Amino acid sequence: MLKDITLGQYFPGDTVAHRLDPRTKLLLVIIYIVGLFNSVGWASYAFVILVTALSMAISKIKPRSALKGLKPLVIIIILTAVLNIFYTDGTPIVEGWIITWEGIERAVMMSLRIILLIVGTFMLTYTTSPIALTDGLEIMMGPLKKIKIPVHEMSMMMSMALRFIPTLIEETDKIMSAQKARGADFDSGNLFQRAKALLPILVPLFVSAFRRADELAVAMESRCYHGGEGRTRMKQLKMQGIDAWALVLGAMFLSAIFTMKHFGL
C-alpha cells in the first residue's frame, strides 16, 4: 500500500507538459480545480474526464501510475459514496427504502470528483521538478513580500515537503519490513489492533525524519544557503508561446464548464 503512494514523485521527460513554465502549470491546476467543482452534470464530468485523459496522454504519464495514488484513499472515496447514498433525498429505488436514485447519482459524482481532483493535481508534481515548482511558487506569491510574508521560505518548505514524501514512504516501508522480520504482525486483527501495531513504527520513523532534516540543514548551510535574499537561479523562468496557448486552452476549458453549468449539463 505504501509503495502505491505517488504524491510528490517527479517523472522526468521531454513532453509538452514538462516544458511548460511551472507558473503556467500552477495556474492550469487552479483552473482545473475551479472547473471540476463547477461541474454539475454528466456532460461536464465527461468533459473533465476527457481533458484529464488528454493531459495524461500529452505528458506520457501511464494511467496505472496515476491511479496507484488512489489506493490509500479508497476508504475515503467509499465513505463519501456511502454517505451520499444514504443522506440524499429523492425517489427511492424500491418503495420503503432510504436509498434513492438521486443518492446513487450524487454518490457516483462525488466519487468521480475526488478521483479527478487527485489525478489532476498529481499531474503537477509528475511533470514539474521540485526546484522548478519552488521557483514558480515563489514568483507567483511575490506580491505577498510587500506585507512581510516570507514567500521564499514558504515555497521552499512546500516543495521540500512534497519532495520528501516518497523518501519517508520508502523509509516507513523499510521499518515495517524490519519489524515483520522480527515477528511483528500488521495485517491481522481489527482496525484498532492494526492501528496499535503501527505505534512501534512511529518512533524510528520520527528519528529518521529528524536525522534527515538535520542532514539537509547542514548540507544547505555548507553551501552558504541563507534564504531568498540575494539568491540567484541557475535557470531563469521565462514564459513562451506554448505557455500562452496553454493558458488560452485553460480559459476555453473553464468557459465550456461554465456554459454547461448554465444549461445544467
HUFENRA-V794253 format. One record per run of one state. SS is the DSSP state (2 for helix, 1 for strand, 0 for the rest). FROM is the first residue (numbers start at 1). TO is the last residue. If there is no record, write none. Layout:
SS:FROM:TO ; SS:FROM:TO
This chain:
0:1:1 ; 2:2:4 ; 0:5:15 ; 2:16:19 ; 0:20:21 ; 2:22:37 ; 0:38:41 ; 2:42:59 ; 0:60:62 ; 2:63:68 ; 0:69:70 ; 2:71:86 ; 0:87:91 ; 1:92:92 ; 0:93:99 ; 1:100:100 ; 2:101:127 ; 0:128:129 ; 2:130:140 ; 0:141:141 ; 2:142:147 ; 0:148:150 ; 2:151:181 ; 0:182:190 ; 2:191:197 ; 0:198:198 ; 2:199:222 ; 0:223:240 ; 2:241:262 ; 0:263:265
